Amino acid sequence: MVFASPIFLFLFLPITLLGYYLIHPKFRNFWLFLMSFIFYAWGGLSYALILLFSTLMNYLFGILIHKSKERYKKSILVLSIIYNLGILGFFKYFSFLLYNIQEIIRIFLPKFSMEIPKISLPIGISFFTFQIMSYVIDLYRKEIRLQKSFLNLGLYIMLFPQLIAGPIVRYIDVEKEIYARKIDIDEIYVGLKRFIVGIGKKVLIANAMGSLADYAFTISLDKLNTPLAWLGIFGYTMQIYFDFSAYSDMAIGLGKMLGFNFLENFNYPYISQSIQEFWRRWHMSLSGWFRDYLYIPLGGNRKGKKRAYINSFIVFFCTGLWHGAAWNFIFWGLFHGMFLIIEKMGFDSALKRVPKVFRHIYTLLIVIIGWVFFRAESFMMALRYLKRLFVFDFNKLEYFFLGLDNWKIFMGLCAIIFSLPSALFFKKYLKLNIKKSFCYELISSVLYFSLFLISICFVTGSSFNPFIYFRF
């Protein structure tokens, strides 16, 4: 089920919220668990049952770790990691592995072929697998207490606002809220406003920018001139940020309406002045997961610079692989990792000596080139697209203008403005210049309501509004 869909906005969400607010507090966890299961099962009952079974298995792993003698705990942890990564690996990487084995064998036996199964990917499997693993690992580390209730653990794993596309929530961050939450009108209003911002970012900006990207990335190469190539990658750069951050906004807003406080997942990444800073601002819950559960256990930077560089390389290889079973995703991760390591080797010191504008240009250029590999259908297609960016081909400009219209130009300007902290400055300006708080709240409410109405018009006018990160 998609947040930006009529079935969610006009049926599922009202029923869920109404039931949640009306029933006795001791039944609220069961209600949310039930509605979260329905939410996920909407995309396929079989996958919902797999998620339920994984929840049960990790519930049992947790009990075993808690009750076993110290010498057995690590073995149980390893078994749980193998199980969780095995489920993820089968659905996401098994076909990719078989394909690459086939290609290697064909080097020696050109006519060799084998049947490669097409395995459908459960929506959000990468997200909920990492979330499940964090619970078991933290329990092993004795950073959290055992969750004895299967219902409560299931709620933590399956809670619908963040189930499909994050943010990846650690158990320790919501442990108290799982046991007790208050219905606070002010918090509900804050959550509603955050949800409205998210839906606006998705259906207005992200979708418009996505159409620019789709046009440029699907047009034949003989028609793809340099201006159109830059227009397309600008569109995708904005689409992926507004699409993904919109989902996080909506998840955080829904969480607030239900009494949960999820951590932020984005912090204006396109204002970054280095790749290191970019990864402190982009998909922060994933970066934090890899830091705490992979980089630091590998030794972090405690075993010398050389080992730290190797650890960073491993982390970014896994980051690329986490996003997709394809070489272009792996290259995207390694590409970012390479520049992050170069910065750690001393380039960041040189960066600090140049004007900020050049640091911004450097970072954006690396990020944009990386997005070409992320968006392209294959590694070779990405290389061909990159070539069009830098060959300075200005022929067939009519195809550039065919990809534009007034709405896309307007949304492109909005994308630039709102990818910066300009909205925060505007909010501060209103507060400083409007004397009465009542007037500020009135103007604010009118703006949010208007944004919601406009967004609803776009939701009902389109058949499907999938989020990019659903496929991860």
N, C-alpha and C positions, 0 to 999 in steps of 0.2 A: 504494500500500500504506500502510495506517495503522499507526502505532506501537502504538496501543491496540487491536490486533486479534489473535485467536488465530493467524492465519497468520503474522504477523510475530513474535509472542512465542515460538511453539512450533515454528516451522519455519525461517523466514528468518534470524532472529537467531542461533539456535544453530548453524546451518550456517555462517553468515558468520564468527562468532567462532571456532568450532572450526577451520575452514579457515585462518583468519588466524593463529591461534596455532601451528598445526602445520606449515605450509609454510615453506620457506626464506625468510629476510627479503627476498632480492632479488626474490621473486615476490609479495610482499604488496601492492604497489601495483597490480599486474595483477589480483590477486584482488579487491581492494576496488573497482577500476574495474568489473570484470565484475559483481560483486554489486550495485553501485550502479546500473548500467544495467538489470539485472533488476528491481531495486526500483522504478525509475521506469517501466519498460516494463509493469509489472503493471497500471498504470492506462491503458495504451494504447500499443501498439508504435509507431504513427505519430508520437506526440508525443515518444517517446524518440528516434526517428530525427531529428526536428527539433532536439532538444537536442544530439544528436551532431553534426549538421551545423553548428549554431551554434558548437559547440566547435571544430570544424575551421576554420571561417571566422575565428574570433578567434585561433586558433593561427597562421594565415597572416598575419592583420593584424599580430600581434606580430612575426613574422619580418620582414615588410616594414618596419615602423617601425624595427626594430633595424638592418637592413642598408641602408636608404635614406639618401640624402644629407639633410642637415639641412633643406634647403628643401622637401623632399617629405614630411617626417614629419608635419607638421600636417595636410596634405591627407589622408593615409592615416588619421590619427586621426579626422578629421571623417567620412570614409567609413565607418569602423567604427562610429561613434556613430549615423550615419544607418541603417546596416544593423541594428544591435541595437534601436534605438528603432522602426525600421520593422517588425521582427518582432513586437515587443511591441504596437505600435500596431495592426497588422492584426488580431491575435487578440483584443485587449482593447478597442480603441476604435473600430474601423471601423464596426460596427453602430450604436454610440452616435452617431457623427458623422453617418451617413446619416439616422438618426432625427431629429436636430436640424435637419439641412438640410431634411428633409421638412416639419417643423413650421414652419420659417421661410417656406418657399414657400407653405404653406397659409394664411398671413396674407393673401396676395394672391390665391391660387387655392385656395379652400376644398375643392374636390373633388380636388385633386392627391394622388396616392399613388404610391409606388414600392415594389418588393419589397426588403425589408431582410433580408439573410441572417442566420441564427442560427449564429454561429461558436462552436464549443466552445472553451473556454479551457484550454490546457495547465496542469496543476496546478503552482503555484509559479513561473509564468513571470516575474512581477515580481521575485521574489527572485533567480533565477539570471541574469536579464538584467542586473540591477544588479551582481551579483558578477562577471560576465564583463566588463562595462564597466570596473569598477574595475581589473582586471588590465591592460587595454590602456592606460588613462589613466595608471596608475602607471608603466607601461613607457615611455610617451612622456615622462613627467616625469623619467625616469631615477631613480626611487625604488626600483626593483627590477631584477633581472637577467632577461634573456630566459629563458623556460623552453623549452629546445630539444626536450624530450621531449613528444610529443603525449599519451602515456599519463599523464605526471605532470600536465600541464595539465588533461587530462580528469578526473583524480582530484580536483584542486582544485575544479573546477566541479561535478562530479557526485557528490561524496562524499555518500552517502545520509543521514547524520544531519541535515545542515542544508540539503539540496537543496530541499525543498518549502516550508518555512516559516521558514527562517533558523535562527540569526542570519546576517546577511549578512557573510561572512568575507572580509577583504582578504587578498590573496596574501602580502603581506609578513608577516602574522601567523602563517602556517603554512608559509612557504617552507622553513625548516629541517626541519620535521617531515615534509614531503613526501619529502625525501631520506633521512632516517634517523629511526627511532622505536624506542624500547626497550619491551619488554613488562615492565611493572612491576606486580607483584601489588597493591601498596598503591594505585597509581593506578587499577587495574581495580576495586578494591573501592570507592574513592571515586566512580568513575564509575557503578558499579552502584547505589550509594545515591542518587546524584543522579537516575538514571533512575527508580528506584522512587518518589522524591518526585514526579517529573513525572507518572508514570502515575496516582499517587494523586490529585494535583491535578486531573487531567483527568477521570477516570471517576467520582470521588466528588464533588468540589466543583463543577467546571465544568458537568458534565452536569446536576446537580441544580439549579443556578442557571439553566441554560439552559432547563429546563422551566418555571421561573417566568416567565422572559422571554417564551418562546414563547406561554404561556397569555395573558399580558397584551397582547402585541402582535398576537395573532390574534383575540381576542374582539371582538365587534361593539361599536361606539362607545357604543351606548345602554346597554351593560352595564359599560362601563369607567368606574368611579367613581375619585375621586382617590386613595383608599388603594390600590386595585388598580394604578393607573398608577404610583404610587411603588414598589409592590412589584415590578412588572415591570421598571422601570428599575434598581432595586437589583439585581435578579437579573442583568440584562444587564451592569451595571457590574462585578459580580463574575465573571460567566461569561467575559467577554472577557479579563480579566486572568488568571484561572486557566487558561483554555484556551490562551492564547498563551504565557504564561510556562511552562506545563507542557510545551509543545512545545520551548521553548528549554532547559528543564531536561533533558529527555530527549535532545535533540541534544547538549548539553554533556556529559552523562553517557556517551552512546555514543561521543562523540569521545574522552573520557578512556580508555575501554576499548580504543580503537584506537590510542592514543598521541598524539592531537591535543588541543590546548588552545584551545578557542574562547573568545572574550571573552564576558563577561556581557551579557545583553540587557535585563534589568530590574533595578531597584534600588528596590523598594517605592514605586512611583509615587504611590500614594494617600496617602502621608504628606507630599506636597509642599505647600509654602506659597505657591506662585505657579505660573502657567502655564509660565514659563521653567524653573522647577525640575522641573515635571512632565515636560517634554520632555528634560530631562537624565537622567531616570529611566525613561522609557517608550520601548520599542523603540529602545534606544540605538544599535544597529547601523545602523538606517535614518536616525536623526537625524544620526549621524556621517557617513553617506554623503552626505546632502544638504548638510551643512556643508562637507565637503571637495571635493565635485565640482560643487556648484551655488552655494551662498552665497558662499564665498570667491572662486571664479572670477568671479562677478558683481561683486566688489569688496568684499564683506563689509561691515565698518563703517569701511573705510579712506577712503571718499570722502564722508564727512559723514553726519550723522544721517538726512537725508531719503533719501539713497540706500540707507542701511542698512534703513530701513523698507520701501522698495520691494523690496529684495532679500528681506527676510523675507516679504513678501506673496507674492512669486513662489514662494518655497520652500514655503510652506504651501498655495498653490494646487496645486503639483505633488505635495505630500504627500497631499492629498485625492484627486487624480486617480490617483495611484499605487495607492490602495486600491480604487478601483472606478470603472467608467465609468457614473456616475450623478451627477445634480446634488446629491443629498443628501450624497454623499461629498465633493464639491468644496466644498459649504457647510461641512461639518464641518471641513475643513482651513482654510478662510478664517476660520471662527469662532474656532478656536484662534489663528490668525495675528493676528487683530484684537486679541485680548486680550494676546497676547505683545507686539505693537507698543505698545499702550496702556501696558503695564508699562514698556517701554523708554523711553517718552516722559516718565516720571516717576512713574507710579502705583506702581511698585515701592518708591519711597522712602516714599510714604504708607503702603504695606502694612507696612513694617518698623516703623512707629510704633504699630501696633495689636497687641493680644494674639495669640499664636500660634493660639489656637482659632478666631479670626475669619479668620485667613489660611487655615487649613485649610478652613473652611466655604466661603469664597469660591472657592478652587481646586476643591474637590469639586463645588460647584454648577455651575461652568463645564464641568467635565469630564462631569458627569452629563447636562447639557443637550446637550452635544455628542454623547454616546452615543445620544441619542434619534434624531438624524439619521443616525447610523452604522447603527443597527439597523433603522430603519423601511424599508419596501419602496419608499417614494418620498418626495420632499420634502414633498408635500402631506399624506401620512400622518404624517410627523414633526410638522408643524404642528398637526394634529388631536390627536395624542398629547400634545404639549406643553400644549395648552389644557386637557386633562383633568388634567394635573398641578397646575394652578393655579386651577381653577374652584371648588375646595372642594365637590365633589359627593360626598355621603356616602349617596346612595340606592343601593339594590340591593347592600347589603354582603354578601349571601350569596355573591355571585360572588368577592368577596375571599377568603372563607374556603374556597371550593371550590378555589382555587388553592394552598392550603397543606396540608401534612401534617407529621407529626412529623419525618420524615427531612429534608424541605426546611428546616424550621425549624432543625434541628440543623446541617445543612450551611451554612445562612446564618450561623449563629454562628461556625462554623469558618472560613468565608470572611472574616468581619470580623477574627477573631483572626490568621489567617495572611496577611492582606494587610498586616499590620503586622510589624515585625521581632521579633515575640514568640518565634518559633522559635529565633532566635539567642540570645535571653536565656535560654530554657529549656535550650539546649545548654550555655551557659556555667554555668548553675546546676548542672546535672548534673556537669560537670567539677569545679566547686569543692566540691561536697558529697559526691561519691563518691571516697573516698580512693584506692582502687586503680584504676589505668587498666584492668586486666583486667575489673573489675566494670562500669566505664563502657562498655567495648566490648561486653560481653555484653548489657547492658541495651539499648544502642543497636542491636545486631544483631537482638535479639528484636523491637524496635519496628519496624525496617525490614522484617523478614520478615513480621510481622503485617500491616503496611500492604500489602505485596506480595500476600499471600494474599487479603485483602479486595478489593483492586483486581482481581485475577484473577477473582474471583467475579462482579464487575460486568462485566468484559470478556466473559466467556463467556456471561453472561446477557443481553447485548444484541447486536443484529445488526450495528450499525455505530456507530462513534465518530469521526465526522469532526471535524477541527479547523477553527475559524472561518477562520483565515488561509489555508487551502488554496485558497480561491477568489480569492486575491490573487496 
